[in-house]
């Protein structure tokens, strides 16, 4: 959960930012926007929110958004791989 009410000084969430970006790229590589659009759009939305929070130096909130972006990107990638496999278009 995201708690916007209290903001602590915390370190920039560089690992979470990097992992979320990598997860989005992996999902994009398997055409998640086509095969798992719901998960894909959620991951993009959370990633953009994370970038905005990061730019605003709201690192605690950014960390939460990047973690959610990663989770949805992983779901998008897995779902896209499964759907491609089921349709005969590729291997998981």
C-alpha positions in Angstrom: 0.0 0.0 0.0 1.0 3.5 -0.6 1.0 6.0 2.3 1.2 9.5 0.8 0.5 11.1 4.2 3.9 10.6 5.7 7.1 11.1 3.8 10.4 10.1 5.3 13.7 11.0 3.9 14.8 7.8 2.3 17.4 6.8 -0.2 16.5 6.9 -3.9 15.0 3.5 -5.0 17.6 2.9 -7.7 17.4 -1.0 -7.6 13.6 -0.9 -7.7 13.7 1.6 -10.6 16.2 -0.5 -12.6 14.3 -3.8 -11.9 11.0 -2.2 -12.9 12.5 -0.9 -16.1 14.0 -4.3 -16.9 10.7 -6.1 -16.3 8.9 -3.6 -18.5 11.4 -4.2 -21.3 11.1 -8.0 -20.9 7.3 -7.7 -21.2 7.6 -5.5 -24.2 10.0 -8.0 -25.9 7.2 -10.6 -25.8 4.5 -8.3 -27.0 2.7 -8.0 -23.7 0.8 -5.0 -25.0 -0.8 -7.3 -27.5 -1.3 -10.4 -25.5 -1.7 -9.1 -22.0 -2.9 -5.6 -22.4 -4.5 -5.2 -19.0 -1.4 -6.2 -17.1 0.8 -4.2 -19.5 -1.1 -1.0 -19.1 -1.1 -1.3 -15.3 2.6 -1.8 -15.3 3.2 1.3 -17.5 0.9 3.4 -15.3 2.7 2.4 -12.1 6.0 3.0 -13.8 5.1 6.5 -14.9 3.8 7.3 -11.4 7.0 6.0 -10.0 9.1 8.2 -12.3 7.0 11.2 -11.3 7.4 10.4 -7.6 11.1 9.9 -8.1 11.4 13.3 -9.9 9.5 14.8 -7.0 12.1 13.3 -4.6 9.3 11.3 -3.0 11.4 8.1 -2.8 9.2 6.0 -0.5 6.2 6.4 -2.8 8.4 5.9 -5.9 9.7 2.6 -4.5 6.1 1.4 -4.0 5.1 2.4 -7.5 8.2 0.7 -9.0 7.5 -2.5 -7.1 3.9 -2.5 -8.4 5.2 -1.8 -11.9 7.5 -4.8 -11.7 4.8 -7.1 -10.4 2.4 -6.1 -13.2 5.2 -6.3 -15.9 6.1 -9.8 -14.7 2.4 -10.8 -14.9 2.2 -9.3 -18.4 5.3 -11.1 -19.6 4.1 -14.5 -18.2 0.6 -14.1 -19.5 1.9 -13.0 -23.0 4.3 -16.0 -23.1 1.5 -18.3 -22.2 -1.0 -16.9 -24.7 1.6 -17.0 -27.5 2.4 -20.6 -26.6 -1.3 -21.5 -26.5 -1.9 -19.9 -29.9 1.1 -21.7 -31.4 3.0 -18.5 -32.1 5.9 -19.3 -29.8 7.5 -21.1 -26.9 7.1 -19.9 -23.3 
